[in-house]
Amino acid sequence: MTNPFEQLEQNLVDIANKLQSLESKIQHEKRWLSTAELSNYIPYSKETINKKVQSGEFEHGVHFYQQAKMRMFDKIKIDEWIMSNRLSSHNELKKQEILSKIQADF
């Protein structure tokens, strides 16, 4: 029979190794994406991305930087934009559910 503390110690070593591996991957992950790369990263076509730039939904100096014709998107800011849109959509659905329940009670 194995000592549970020995197993726990091995599990902690495994977890530490996995965390170290993840940290290494994150450090080497590409942060700046071209329009084509962003299109592969998120489910929008290049045309849709360009429309979001022109409408101001993707903000210059926040979501992307542009010099001459070269436009580079900040993956971190795009991820934040996706999460904020997702949260606001979720909140909107919750509001609709609450309103529907209130209306059903009357």
MILOBA-15904 format. One record per residue (C-alpha): residue in one letter; x, y, z. Coordinates in steps of 0.2 Angstrom, whole numbers, plus 5000, padded with zeros to 4 digits. Layout:
BEGIN
+------+------+------+------+
! rest !   c1 !   c2 !   c3 !
+------+------+------+------+
!    A !    X !    Y !    Z !
...
+------+------+------+------+
//
This chain:
BEGIN
+------+------+------+------+
! rest !   c1 !   c2 !   c3 !
+------+------+------+------+
!    M ! 5000 ! 5000 ! 5000 !
!    T ! 5007 ! 5017 ! 4995 !
!    N ! 5008 ! 5031 ! 5008 !
!    P ! 4995 ! 5044 ! 5003 !
!    F ! 5008 ! 5058 ! 5007 !
!    E ! 5020 ! 5051 ! 4995 !
!    Q ! 5006 ! 5051 ! 4981 !
!    L ! 5002 ! 5069 ! 4986 !
!    E ! 5020 ! 5074 ! 4985 !
!    Q ! 5021 ! 5067 ! 4967 !
!    N ! 5005 ! 5075 ! 4962 !
!    L ! 5012 ! 5092 ! 4968 !
!    V ! 5028 ! 5089 ! 4958 !
!    D ! 5017 ! 5085 ! 4943 !
!    I ! 5006 ! 5101 ! 4945 !
!    A ! 5022 ! 5112 ! 4947 !
!    N ! 5029 ! 5104 ! 4931 !
!    K ! 5013 ! 5108 ! 4921 !
!    L ! 5012 ! 5126 ! 4928 !
!    Q ! 5030 ! 5128 ! 4923 !
!    S ! 5026 ! 5122 ! 4905 !
!    L ! 5011 ! 5133 ! 4904 !
!    E ! 5021 ! 5148 ! 4909 !
!    S ! 5034 ! 5144 ! 4896 !
!    K ! 5021 ! 5143 ! 4882 !
!    I ! 5013 ! 5159 ! 4887 !
!    Q ! 5029 ! 5168 ! 4887 !
!    H ! 5032 ! 5162 ! 4869 !
!    E ! 5015 ! 5165 ! 4862 !
!    K ! 5013 ! 5178 ! 4849 !
!    R ! 5005 ! 5194 ! 4855 !
!    W ! 5004 ! 5205 ! 4839 !
!    L ! 4993 ! 5198 ! 4825 !
!    S ! 4990 ! 5204 ! 4807 !
!    T ! 4972 ! 5206 ! 4801 !
!    A ! 4974 ! 5188 ! 4792 !
!    E ! 4981 ! 5181 ! 4808 !
!    L ! 4967 ! 5189 ! 4819 !
!    S ! 4954 ! 5182 ! 4806 !
!    N ! 4961 ! 5164 ! 4810 !
!    Y ! 4961 ! 5168 ! 4829 !
!    I ! 4943 ! 5174 ! 4831 !
!    P ! 4928 ! 5169 ! 4820 !
!    Y ! 4927 ! 5185 ! 4809 !
!    S ! 4932 ! 5187 ! 4791 !
!    K ! 4946 ! 5200 ! 4787 !
!    E ! 4932 ! 5211 ! 4779 !
!    T ! 4922 ! 5210 ! 4796 !
!    I ! 4938 ! 5215 ! 4806 !
!    N ! 4941 ! 5230 ! 4794 !
!    K ! 4923 ! 5235 ! 4796 !
!    K ! 4925 ! 5235 ! 4815 !
!    V ! 4941 ! 5245 ! 4813 !
!    Q ! 4932 ! 5258 ! 4802 !
!    S ! 4917 ! 5259 ! 4814 !
!    G ! 4928 ! 5262 ! 4829 !
!    E ! 4923 ! 5246 ! 4838 !
!    F ! 4941 ! 5241 ! 4837 !
!    E ! 4950 ! 5257 ! 4843 !
!    H ! 4967 ! 5263 ! 4837 !
!    G ! 4979 ! 5263 ! 4851 !
!    V ! 4969 ! 5251 ! 4861 !
!    H ! 4965 ! 5235 ! 4850 !
!    F ! 4977 ! 5239 ! 4836 !
!    Y ! 4991 ! 5250 ! 4830 !
!    Q ! 4994 ! 5255 ! 4812 !
!    Q ! 5009 ! 5262 ! 4804 !
!    A ! 5007 ! 5266 ! 4785 !
!    K ! 4998 ! 5251 ! 4778 !
!    M ! 5004 ! 5239 ! 4792 !
!    R ! 4990 ! 5236 ! 4805 !
!    M ! 4994 ! 5225 ! 4820 !
!    F ! 4981 ! 5219 ! 4833 !
!    D ! 4985 ! 5217 ! 4851 !
!    K ! 4979 ! 5199 ! 4855 !
!    I ! 4977 ! 5203 ! 4874 !
!    K ! 4966 ! 5218 ! 4871 !
!    I ! 4956 ! 5208 ! 4858 !
!    D ! 4954 ! 5194 ! 4871 !
!    E ! 4947 ! 5207 ! 4883 !
!    W ! 4935 ! 5214 ! 4870 !
!    I ! 4929 ! 5196 ! 4867 !
!    M ! 4926 ! 5193 ! 4885 !
!    S ! 4917 ! 5210 ! 4888 !
!    N ! 4906 ! 5207 ! 4874 !
!    R ! 4902 ! 5189 ! 4880 !
!    L ! 4898 ! 5196 ! 4897 !
!    S ! 4887 ! 5210 ! 4891 !
!    S ! 4878 ! 5197 ! 4880 !
!    H ! 4876 ! 5185 ! 4895 !
!    N ! 4870 ! 5200 ! 4906 !
!    E ! 4857 ! 5205 ! 4892 !
!    L ! 4850 ! 5187 ! 4891 !
!    K ! 4848 ! 5187 ! 4910 !
!    K ! 4839 ! 5204 ! 4910 !
!    Q ! 4827 ! 5197 ! 4896 !
!    E ! 4824 ! 5181 ! 4907 !
!    I ! 4820 ! 5192 ! 4922 !
!    L ! 4808 ! 5203 ! 4912 !
!    S ! 4800 ! 5188 ! 4904 !
!    K ! 4797 ! 5181 ! 4922 !
!    I ! 4790 ! 5197 ! 4928 !
!    Q ! 4778 ! 5199 ! 4913 !
!    A ! 4772 ! 5181 ! 4915 !
!    D ! 4768 ! 5185 ! 4934 !
!    F ! 4756 ! 5199 ! 4929 !
+------+------+------+------+
//
